[in-house]
Amino acid sequence: MNMKTMAEELREIPAKKKIITSVEYECRDRGTADEVFSTVTGIVTDHLDELAKITFDRNEADHTCKVEVTQNV
């Protein structure tokens, strides 16, 4: 049985929408944070026409990087 995820069900509603994705990475070393930032830069370069907004926030106190993407659908 192939059940749809909650997100898939919501995407099927026939109305204009924006999809917001938030991902928090554990970045205990500078290399991991740099990799996340590099990926964000690539997304902006490769998918600019799909983006409404993208944010990158590095919190050195708790060793995390948070990326939030708002995508036009």
C-alpha positions in Angstrom: 0.0 0.0 0.0 1.4 3.4 -1.0 0.1 6.1 1.2 0.7 9.8 0.5 2.6 11.9 3.0 0.9 14.9 4.6 2.9 17.2 2.4 1.9 15.4 -0.8 -1.8 15.7 0.2 -1.4 19.4 0.8 0.4 20.0 -2.5 -2.5 18.6 -4.4 -4.9 21.4 -3.3 -5.5 23.4 -6.5 -4.5 26.8 -5.2 -1.5 29.0 -5.6 1.0 28.2 -2.9 4.5 28.6 -1.6 6.3 25.7 0.1 8.5 26.5 3.0 11.2 24.0 4.0 13.3 24.4 7.1 16.3 22.2 7.8 18.6 22.4 10.8 22.1 20.9 10.5 24.5 20.0 13.3 27.7 21.8 12.4 30.3 21.0 15.0 33.1 21.8 12.7 33.7 24.7 10.2 33.8 22.3 7.3 30.3 21.1 7.7 29.0 24.7 8.0 31.0 25.7 4.9 29.4 22.7 3.0 25.9 23.8 4.0 26.6 27.4 2.9 28.1 26.2 -0.4 25.0 24.2 -1.0 22.8 27.2 -0.3 24.8 29.2 -2.8 24.4 26.5 -5.4 20.6 26.5 -4.9 20.4 30.2 -5.4 22.5 29.9 -8.6 20.7 26.9 -10.0 17.1 27.6 -8.9 16.7 31.3 -8.7 13.5 31.3 -10.7 11.8 28.9 -8.2 12.8 30.8 -5.0 10.8 33.4 -3.2 13.3 33.5 -0.3 16.2 31.5 1.2 17.9 32.2 4.5 21.0 30.8 6.1 21.6 31.2 9.8 24.7 29.9 11.6 24.5 29.7 15.4 28.0 29.0 16.8 26.8 28.7 20.4 24.8 25.5 19.7 26.8 24.4 16.6 23.9 24.6 14.2 23.1 26.0 10.7 19.5 26.5 9.8 18.4 26.9 6.2 14.9 28.0 5.3 13.7 28.0 1.7 10.4 29.5 0.5 9.7 28.0 -2.9 7.1 29.3 -5.5 4.9 26.5 -6.7 
